[in-house]
Amino acid sequence: MAESAPAFKTQMVQKSVQELVLNGDELPENYIHKDRDGGDLDVPLVEIPVVNLGLLKSLSISKEELQKLRSALSTWGCIQLINHGMTPSFLDEVREVTKQFFALPMEEKQKYSRDAESADGIEGYGNDKILSEKQILNGTERLHITLNPEQRKLKFWPENPKVFRDILNDYTIKLSMVIEIILTAMARSLDLEDNCFLDQYGKEGKMNAGFNYYPKCPRPDLVIGIEEHTDAAAITFLLQDNEVEGLQFQKDNQWFKVPIIPEALLIIVGDQAEIMSNGIFKSPVHRVVTNSERERISLAVFFLPGFNEEIGPIDRLVDESRPRLYKKVKNYVSIYFENYKQRKRPIEAVKI
C-alpha cells in the first residue's frame, strides 16, 4: 500500500535501520538490493495535477475541475488535493505528533508493538517481518492503526505524545467527510450516478492508517524505503513530509519524483478503484527512496471496502467498446497479500 508495504504473520523481526545506524552497525545483507539499486534520487520531477475540493462539492461543482480529476486519475492515478477543509497548521500538527512518536525511546514505542499471534499481524508498531531468508527488507519503521471508531484497538493508539489520540481522531473525522466528496466526484466525472463508488465501498468500509518513519540511511543507493507496489485500497490519502521528498511514481517504465505541496493531501487510486472503474482510473506503481542526510515521515490513510462487500466493474462502464476487464471479488486485500508475497502484481489475479 502507499507508503505502507504489506506486513505478514511471522514472529521473526529484524532490527530497524534506525537502530542499526544509531549503533554504528553495518547494514545486514537482507537490507541490500544487489540485483537493482535501492532507488535513484535523481529522477525527473512530475507535476501532479492540483484539484480544488471546493469546486467538487455539490453546490459549486465545476465541470472543468471534474474533467481535471478524471484526466489525472486515468493517467497518473493521483492528484494533489487542496481546499480540503484542513488548515496548514492542523496538518503540521499531524506531522509533528508523527515525528514525536517515532522519536520516542525504542522501549516506549514497543509498548504498541504488533501482536505476534494476532489474526492479521499488521496493526501496531514495528518494522518489516521476515518471511524468508531471501527477503529484502524496507528501510522504514511503521505504526498501523485502524481508524474506524467501532473497530479501534486503543492498545495500539499511542498515549505519548499526549495529544496524539485527539489529533488523530480529529484527522479521522475530517477525512471521513472528504472521502465522500471524492468518491462522489469520481462517479460524476464518469457520468455515473453519485453513489456508484460509495455503494461498493459499503457501510462497513475500513479506514486504516499507516504512519511511516524513514531514518537517515548511509546507503540510499542500496536500501529502499518501501519497495515498488500498488495499493490494495480503493483510495489512499497521503500526507507527505513537508520538507523531504522521497515518494516516486512509475509511468512508462520511468520513475518520477512527487513534489511536496505542504498544504495538499496526495490522493492515490488503489487497485479496488481501478477494478470498480473497469480500468479507467489507474492504480499507480510507486516506491519510497531513502536519504543519507535527512529523516522523513509520512502518513497514509487507506480507504478499503468492507471485506464482505463484493466489488467489480460498474455495469455502466462495461460495453462492446470496453469489455469487462476484472472479475467480481470479495476481500480483495487477501488476494493482494497472497500475490504480493509472490512478487506478483496483485490486480493481475482478478483480470478476466
C-alpha positions as CSV (number, residue, x, y, z in Angstrom):
1,M,0.0,0.0,0.0
2,A,1.0,3.6,-0.4
3,E,4.0,4.3,1.7
4,S,3.0,1.2,3.7
5,A,4.0,-2.1,2.2
6,P,2.2,-5.2,3.5
7,A,3.2,-6.9,6.7
8,F,2.6,-10.7,7.3
9,K,2.3,-13.2,10.0
10,T,5.6,-14.3,11.5
11,Q,7.4,-13.9,14.7
12,M,10.8,-13.1,13.2
13,V,11.5,-9.4,13.4
14,Q,14.7,-7.6,12.3
15,K,16.4,-4.6,13.9
16,S,15.3,-1.4,12.2
17,V,17.6,0.7,10.1
18,Q,17.4,3.4,12.8
19,E,18.7,1.0,15.5
20,L,21.5,-0.2,13.1
21,V,22.6,3.4,12.2
22,L,22.5,4.6,15.9
23,N,24.6,1.6,16.9
24,G,27.1,2.1,14.1
25,D,26.3,-1.4,12.8
26,E,26.8,-2.3,9.2
27,L,23.6,-2.9,7.3
28,P,23.0,-6.6,7.0
29,E,22.6,-8.4,3.7
30,N,18.8,-8.6,3.9
31,Y,18.6,-4.8,3.6
32,I,20.8,-4.6,0.5
33,H,19.4,-4.7,-3.1
34,K,22.1,-6.4,-5.0
35,D,20.3,-7.0,-8.3
36,R,18.9,-3.5,-8.5
37,D,19.6,-0.2,-6.8
38,G,17.8,1.0,-3.8
39,G,16.3,3.8,-5.7
40,D,17.6,6.8,-7.7
41,L,17.1,10.1,-6.0
42,D,17.9,12.0,-9.2
43,V,14.8,11.3,-11.3
44,P,12.6,13.9,-13.1
45,L,10.0,15.8,-11.1
46,V,6.4,15.2,-12.2
47,E,3.8,17.9,-11.8
48,I,0.8,16.1,-10.3
49,P,-2.4,17.9,-11.1
50,V,-3.8,20.1,-8.3
51,V,-7.5,19.7,-7.7
52,N,-9.6,22.1,-5.6
53,L,-12.1,20.1,-3.4
54,G,-14.3,23.2,-3.0
55,L,-15.0,23.0,-6.7
56,L,-16.1,19.4,-6.5
57,K,-18.8,19.9,-3.9
58,S,-22.5,19.6,-5.0
59,L,-23.4,23.3,-4.7
60,S,-20.4,24.6,-6.5
61,I,-19.4,21.8,-8.8
62,S,-17.1,22.7,-11.7
63,K,-17.2,20.7,-14.9
64,E,-13.6,21.9,-15.6
65,E,-12.5,20.5,-12.2
66,L,-14.3,17.3,-12.8
67,Q,-12.5,16.9,-16.1
68,K,-9.2,17.6,-14.4
69,L,-10.0,15.0,-11.8
70,R,-10.9,12.3,-14.4
71,S,-7.8,13.1,-16.6
72,A,-5.4,12.9,-13.6
73,L,-6.8,9.7,-12.2
74,S,-6.9,8.0,-15.6
75,T,-3.3,9.0,-16.4
76,W,-1.2,9.3,-13.3
77,G,-3.7,7.8,-10.8
78,C,-3.3,10.6,-8.3
79,I,-4.0,14.2,-7.5
80,Q,-2.8,16.9,-5.1
81,L,-5.9,17.9,-3.2
82,I,-6.2,21.5,-1.9
83,N,-9.0,23.4,-0.1
84,H,-10.0,20.2,1.7
85,G,-11.1,21.8,4.9
86,M,-7.9,21.2,6.9
87,T,-5.6,24.2,7.7
88,P,-1.9,24.0,7.1
89,S,-1.3,24.4,10.8
90,F,-3.5,21.4,11.6
91,L,-1.7,19.2,9.0
92,D,1.6,20.3,10.6
93,E,0.2,19.2,14.0
94,V,-0.5,15.7,12.5
95,R,3.1,15.6,11.1
96,E,4.5,16.8,14.4
97,V,2.9,14.1,16.5
98,T,4.1,11.5,14.0
99,K,7.6,12.8,14.4
100,Q,7.3,12.9,18.1
101,F,6.1,9.3,18.3
102,F,9.0,7.9,16.2
103,A,11.5,10.0,18.2
104,L,10.5,8.2,21.5
105,P,12.9,5.7,23.0
106,M,12.5,2.2,21.5
107,E,11.1,0.7,24.7
108,E,8.3,3.3,24.7
109,K,7.4,2.6,21.0
110,Q,7.5,-1.1,21.7
111,K,4.5,-0.7,24.1
112,Y,2.5,-0.6,20.9
113,S,4.1,-3.4,19.1
114,R,2.2,-5.7,16.8
115,D,0.8,-8.9,18.4
116,A,3.0,-11.7,17.1
117,E,0.0,-14.1,17.2
118,S,-2.8,-11.7,16.0
119,A,-5.1,-12.7,13.2
120,D,-3.6,-10.4,10.6
121,G,-0.3,-9.3,12.3
122,I,-0.4,-5.8,10.8
123,E,-1.8,-3.5,13.4
124,G,0.6,-1.9,15.8
125,Y,4.2,-0.7,15.8
126,G,7.1,-2.5,14.0
127,N,9.3,-2.8,11.0
128,D,9.4,-5.5,8.3
129,K,8.7,-9.0,9.4
130,I,10.9,-11.6,7.9
131,L,9.1,-14.2,5.8
132,S,12.2,-15.9,4.3
133,E,15.9,-15.8,4.4
134,K,16.0,-14.2,1.0
135,Q,13.6,-11.4,1.8
136,I,14.9,-7.8,1.2
137,L,13.7,-5.5,3.9
138,N,12.5,-1.9,3.7
139,G,14.3,0.9,5.4
140,T,11.3,2.1,7.4
141,E,9.5,1.8,10.7
142,R,5.7,1.8,10.8
143,L,2.8,2.2,13.1
144,H,-0.5,0.7,11.7
145,I,-3.8,1.7,13.3
146,T,-7.5,1.1,12.5
147,L,-9.3,4.4,12.5
148,N,-13.0,3.3,12.3
149,P,-14.4,4.2,15.8
150,E,-16.3,0.9,16.1
151,Q,-13.2,-1.2,15.2
152,R,-10.4,0.7,17.1
153,K,-8.0,-1.2,19.2
154,L,-6.9,1.5,21.6
155,K,-3.9,-0.5,22.9
156,F,-2.2,0.4,19.6
157,W,-3.1,4.1,19.8
158,P,-0.1,5.9,21.4
159,E,-0.7,7.9,24.6
160,N,2.6,9.5,24.1
161,P,2.7,12.2,22.8
162,K,-0.3,13.1,24.9
163,V,-2.2,14.9,22.1
164,F,-1.7,12.0,19.6
165,R,-5.1,10.4,20.1
166,D,-7.0,13.7,20.0
167,I,-5.3,14.9,16.8
168,L,-5.6,11.5,15.1
169,N,-9.3,11.4,16.0
170,D,-9.9,14.9,14.5
171,Y,-8.0,13.9,11.4
172,T,-10.2,10.8,11.0
173,I,-13.4,12.8,11.2
174,K,-12.2,15.3,8.6
175,L,-11.0,12.6,6.2
176,S,-14.3,10.8,6.5
177,M,-16.1,13.9,5.1
178,V,-13.5,14.3,2.3
179,I,-13.7,10.7,1.1
180,E,-17.5,11.0,0.4
181,I,-16.9,14.1,-1.7
182,I,-14.1,12.5,-3.6
183,L,-15.9,9.2,-4.4
184,T,-19.0,11.2,-5.5
185,A,-16.9,13.4,-7.7
186,M,-15.1,10.4,-9.2
187,A,-18.6,9.0,-10.2
188,R,-19.7,12.3,-11.6
189,S,-16.5,12.6,-13.7
190,L,-17.5,9.4,-15.4
191,D,-21.2,10.5,-15.9
192,L,-22.3,7.9,-13.3
193,E,-24.8,8.1,-10.5
194,D,-23.4,9.8,-7.4
195,N,-23.3,6.7,-5.2
196,C,-21.8,4.2,-7.6
197,F,-18.4,4.1,-5.9
198,L,-19.8,4.8,-2.4
199,D,-22.2,1.8,-2.7
200,Q,-19.3,-0.5,-3.4
201,Y,-17.2,1.0,-0.6
202,G,-20.1,0.0,1.6
203,K,-21.3,0.8,5.1
204,E,-18.6,-1.4,6.6
205,G,-15.7,0.2,4.7
206,K,-12.5,0.4,6.7
207,M,-10.1,3.3,7.3
208,N,-6.5,2.1,8.2
209,A,-3.7,4.5,9.0
210,G,0.0,3.7,8.3
211,F,2.5,6.1,9.9
212,N,5.9,5.8,8.3
213,Y,9.3,6.8,9.5
214,Y,12.4,6.7,7.2
215,P,15.6,7.3,9.2
216,K,18.7,8.6,7.6
217,C,20.3,5.8,5.7
218,P,24.0,5.5,4.9
219,R,23.4,3.7,1.6
220,P,20.3,5.1,-0.2
221,D,21.7,3.6,-3.4
222,L,21.3,0.1,-1.9
223,V,18.4,0.4,0.6
224,I,14.9,1.1,-0.5
225,G,12.4,3.0,1.8
226,I,9.5,1.0,0.6
227,E,9.7,-1.2,-2.5
228,E,7.6,-0.7,-5.6
229,H,4.0,-1.6,-5.2
230,T,0.4,-0.5,-5.8
231,D,-2.2,0.0,-3.1
232,A,-4.8,-2.6,-2.1
233,A,-7.2,0.1,-1.0
234,A,-9.9,1.9,-3.1
235,I,-8.3,5.3,-2.3
236,T,-5.3,6.3,-0.3
237,F,-4.9,9.8,1.3
238,L,-1.2,10.5,1.8
239,L,0.1,13.3,4.0
240,Q,3.7,13.8,2.9
241,D,6.6,15.2,4.9
242,N,6.5,18.9,4.4
243,E,10.2,19.2,3.6
244,V,11.8,16.0,2.5
245,E,11.0,14.3,-0.8
246,G,11.1,10.5,-1.2
247,L,7.9,9.3,-3.0
248,Q,8.3,8.2,-6.6
249,F,5.7,7.1,-9.2
250,Q,6.4,4.9,-12.2
251,K,5.0,5.7,-15.6
252,D,6.0,4.1,-18.9
253,N,8.8,2.3,-17.2
254,Q,10.4,5.5,-15.9
255,W,10.5,6.8,-12.3
256,F,9.4,10.3,-11.4
257,K,9.6,12.1,-8.0
258,V,6.5,13.6,-6.5
259,P,6.8,17.2,-5.4
260,I,5.8,18.4,-1.9
261,I,2.8,20.8,-1.5
262,P,2.7,21.2,2.3
263,E,-1.0,22.2,2.4
264,A,-2.1,19.4,0.0
265,L,-3.2,15.8,0.5
266,L,-2.0,13.4,-2.1
267,I,-4.9,11.2,-3.3
268,I,-3.8,7.9,-4.9
269,V,-6.0,5.5,-6.8
270,G,-5.8,2.0,-5.3
271,D,-6.4,-1.4,-7.0
272,Q,-10.0,-1.6,-5.9
273,A,-10.9,1.8,-7.5
274,E,-9.2,0.6,-10.7
275,I,-11.4,-2.5,-10.6
276,M,-14.6,-0.6,-10.0
277,S,-13.9,1.9,-12.8
278,N,-13.2,-1.1,-15.2
279,G,-9.6,0.1,-15.7
280,I,-10.4,3.8,-16.4
281,F,-8.8,5.0,-13.2
282,K,-5.2,3.7,-12.8
283,S,-3.7,2.3,-9.7
284,P,-0.1,3.6,-10.0
285,V,3.1,1.7,-9.1
286,H,5.1,3.7,-6.6
287,R,8.0,3.4,-4.1
288,V,9.9,5.4,-1.5
289,V,13.6,6.0,-1.6
290,T,15.8,6.6,1.4
291,N,18.0,9.7,2.1
292,S,21.5,9.8,3.6
293,E,21.2,13.3,5.0
294,R,17.6,13.7,6.3
295,E,15.0,11.6,8.0
296,R,11.4,11.6,6.6
297,I,7.9,10.8,7.8
298,S,4.5,10.3,6.1
299,L,1.0,9.2,7.0
300,A,-1.1,7.1,4.6
301,V,-4.8,6.5,5.3
302,F,-6.3,3.7,3.3
303,F,-10.0,3.5,2.5
304,L,-11.0,-0.1,1.9
305,P,-14.4,-1.6,1.1
306,G,-15.8,-3.8,3.8
307,F,-14.4,-7.4,3.5
308,N,-18.0,-8.7,2.9
309,E,-18.7,-6.2,0.1
310,E,-18.5,-7.6,-3.5
311,I,-16.6,-5.2,-5.7
312,G,-16.4,-5.3,-9.5
313,P,-16.6,-3.1,-12.6
314,I,-19.6,-0.7,-12.5
315,D,-22.1,-2.0,-15.1
316,R,-22.4,1.3,-17.0
317,L,-18.6,1.2,-17.6
318,V,-18.9,-2.1,-19.5
319,D,-19.9,-2.2,-23.1
320,E,-18.8,-3.5,-26.5
321,S,-16.1,-0.9,-26.9
322,R,-14.9,-1.5,-23.3
323,P,-15.5,-5.1,-22.2
324,R,-15.4,-6.2,-18.6
325,L,-11.7,-6.3,-17.5
326,Y,-12.0,-7.6,-14.0
327,K,-13.9,-10.3,-12.1
328,K,-16.2,-9.5,-9.2
329,V,-14.4,-10.2,-5.9
330,K,-14.8,-10.1,-2.1
331,N,-12.0,-9.4,0.4
332,Y,-9.5,-8.2,-2.3
333,V,-7.0,-7.5,0.4
334,S,-6.4,-11.2,1.0
335,I,-5.9,-11.7,-2.8
336,Y,-3.5,-8.7,-2.7
337,F,-1.3,-10.0,0.1
338,E,-1.2,-13.5,-1.3
339,N,0.1,-12.3,-4.7
340,Y,2.4,-9.6,-3.2
341,K,4.2,-12.3,-1.2
342,Q,5.0,-14.0,-4.6
343,R,6.2,-10.7,-6.0
344,K,3.3,-10.6,-8.5
345,R,1.2,-7.6,-9.4
346,P,-1.9,-8.4,-7.3
347,I,-4.5,-6.9,-9.6
348,E,-3.5,-9.3,-12.4
349,A,-5.0,-12.1,-10.4
350,V,-8.5,-10.7,-10.9
351,K,-8.3,-9.8,-14.5
352,I,-10.6,-11.7,-16.9
